Amino acid sequence: MELESLVSGKPDLGKKAKAYLILGKYKLTLFVAISATFGYAMAAGTAFSWLHLGIITLAGFLITSGANALNQVFEREWDAMMKRTQNRPIPRGVLSIREGVIFGVLSGVTGIGLIGYFFNLPAALLGIIGYLSYSFVYTPLKRISPFSVLIGAIPGALPPLIGYTGVTGTIDTEGLILFAFQFFWQFPHFWAIAWVAHEDYSRAGFKMLPSAAGKTQFSVTVIMYYTLITIPLALLPYLTGMITIWQTLALSLAGLYFFVPAWKLFKTQEDTAARKLMFASFWYLPVIQLTFLINIWL
């Protein structure tokens, strides 16, 4: 594992820095930060500022890293029980709880501060809502109710709205539409992961599938319907004049392609179908973001 070298003696500064990157889930965090960049680009259009583009990306990265760090601090005991998380820095003793808390708080506060200073208060308030709801509502709720995924989808969908609001200074219809696409994308994305990793999650008591009973017909039915929503969702930006009819068609086709593995999961309830849905989710979000941007940049 990538942390093996970090536990063989006292880590140097480079290895310590790598541990902090892992604590902040830097790969996932970068993916989320790009969503904030996307929101900014949608609002700014061709009049964007490279400085502000970089700052919104950095701020999104820091806020998400901070929330992820606090998540790992709070879940350290249960992370140690699961194969997929037992090598994280805190369960392995590479980073202490105190280091995790300091990193989580400093990262989150710095990211929110950057948005407040360089952009505006509404965008900063959205950053605060995302940071606090992920760390202190979604995280503890994961072991209590499947409803946690709905709560977690809110901070997960805020980055494009934060980027958009950073330019406009108001939470308007266009920004909320960008929020909606990322909001509904998260359900099949996380439920596909939860289906494949259900046994691992169960060891730690996490209730991540739609049904508390786990891999049931109810779970796959809910997954299928939430994925289906992404197809008609393509009409919203067209009705508000954000995109052309051709972009609407592209968004609908992307949603249809996203739906196919969800339908197969509904029919078979096999892990193979869940993995295909998970991989489909990885490309779906970048594709729709690029589709939105085509109208601005071309």
Buried (B, 14 or more C-beta within 10 A) or exposed (E): EEBEEBBEEEBEEEBBEBBBBBBBBBEEBBBBBBBBBBBBBBBBEEEBEEEBBEBBBBBBBBBBBBBBBBBBBBBBEBBBBBEEBBBBBBBBEBBEEEBBBEBBBBBBBBBBBBBBEBBBEBBBBBBBBBBBBBBBBBBEBBBEEBBBBBBBBBBBBBBBBBBBBBBBEEBBEBBBBBBBBBBBBBBBBBBBBBBBBBEBBBEBEBBBBBBEEBBBEEBBEBBBBBBBBBBEBBEBBBEEEBBEEEBBBBBBBBBBBBBBBBBBBBEEBEBEBBBBBBEBBEEBBEBBBEBBBEBBEE
